[in-house]
Amino acid sequence: MKEYKIRLSDETAVFYEKVARQAGRNVEQVLSDALFKLAGELALEALHKKR
């Protein structure tokens, strides 16, 4: 598995830390899940535009 390092604004970091705490997960997992969901949404959008 590859690892990537990303930079977040302080406000964005606080948001994801809060989400992670409330979900009982670590921040890395929350960010990973959010990026995976976004990738899926973008892929579906691209497929619909192709048609």
C-alpha positions in Angstrom: 0.0 0.0 0.0 1.3 3.5 -0.8 1.3 6.4 1.6 0.7 10.0 0.6 1.3 13.1 2.7 -1.2 16.0 2.3 -1.4 19.4 3.7 -4.7 20.7 5.2 -5.6 24.1 6.4 -5.9 24.4 10.2 -9.7 24.7 9.8 -9.9 21.6 7.6 -7.7 19.6 10.0 -9.9 20.6 13.0 -13.0 19.6 11.0 -11.7 16.1 10.2 -10.3 15.6 13.7 -13.8 16.4 15.1 -15.4 14.0 12.6 -12.9 11.3 13.5 -13.5 11.7 17.2 -17.3 11.5 16.8 -17.0 8.4 14.5 -14.5 6.7 16.9 -11.9 6.4 14.1 -8.5 7.9 13.4 -8.1 10.9 11.2 -6.2 9.0 8.6 -9.1 6.6 8.1 -11.7 9.4 7.9 -9.6 11.2 5.3 -9.1 8.0 3.3 -12.9 7.2 3.4 -13.7 10.8 2.3 -11.3 10.7 -0.6 -12.5 7.3 -1.7 -16.1 8.5 -1.7 -15.2 11.6 -3.6 -13.3 9.6 -6.2 -16.4 7.4 -6.7 -18.6 10.4 -7.1 -16.3 12.0 -9.6 -16.0 8.8 -11.6 -19.8 8.5 -11.8 -20.1 12.2 -12.8 -17.5 11.6 -15.6 -19.4 8.6 -16.8 -22.7 10.5 -17.0 -21.0 13.4 -18.9 -19.6 10.9 -21.4 -23.1 9.8 -22.4 
